[in-house]
Amino acid sequence: MTLSEALIARFKKLMKDKNFKQFDFYSNGGMPKSTVSQFLNGKKKKVTIYTIYEMVAAMGVSLKEFFDDPIFDEVTD
């Protein structure tokens, strides 16, 4: 699994668990729609750590909590 795939899978799981929609990133987090949409749809392979931070903060999750998941043990690239 690539890092990009792992990040997307982790975000989608957290979004499902927290009943958080893509729209919430725009309305609650003030993030550009295109950035979030392209990343979560796999069209944008690279994002900055700051973008990840903004996304997890919008969901009320810490970076530690986000990255403390076994999915990142499967990253091979």
N, C-alpha and C positions, 0 to 999 in steps of 0.2 A: 504494500500500500504506500502511495506517495504521501508526502507531508500535506500537500494540498487536499488530497482525498480524506486524510485523517482529520484535518481541520474542519472540512465541510461536514463530515459525519458527526463530529463532536458538536458542532453548532446545531445541526439538525436535531440531534438527540436532546440537547438542552432546550431547544425551542419547543419541542414536543412536550417534554417534561414540565415546562413552565407555561405552556399554552401561549407561547410568544410567536407572533407572526412577523413576516418581513416588514410589514407596514409599521410595526412597533419600533423598528430601528430608525425609521425616518421620523416618526412622530415623537417618540420618547428620547431617542439618542441624537436626533438632529443630523443623522448621517445621510450622505447623498444616496438617492435611490439606486443610481447606476452602480455605485461601488458595491453595495450590499447584494444587489441582484446578480451582477456579473460574478461575484465571488461565490455566492451560494449555488449558482447554476453551473459552476465549473468553467466559466468562460475566462475568468481572470485567475491565473494559477498562482500569482504572487501577491501577497498583501503585506503591509508593514506590521510590525508588532504594535504600533500605535493604533492601527485600524482594528486589530484583534482586541486591544484594550478597550477601545470605544464600544465595540460590539458586546463584549462581556459585561462592561460597566452598565450598558443599557439594559441588560438582563438581570443586573443585580448579582453578578457572579465575579469572584476575584480571579485574577490570572492563575493563582496557585490552584484554585478549585478547577478551573478550566483544564489546565495541563496535567492535573493529577488524575489521569484516566488511563487505563490499560491500552486504549486504542493507539496511544503514541508509542507503545512498545512494538507495534507492528510496522512502523515506518521504516522503509528500506532505502529511501533515496536521500 
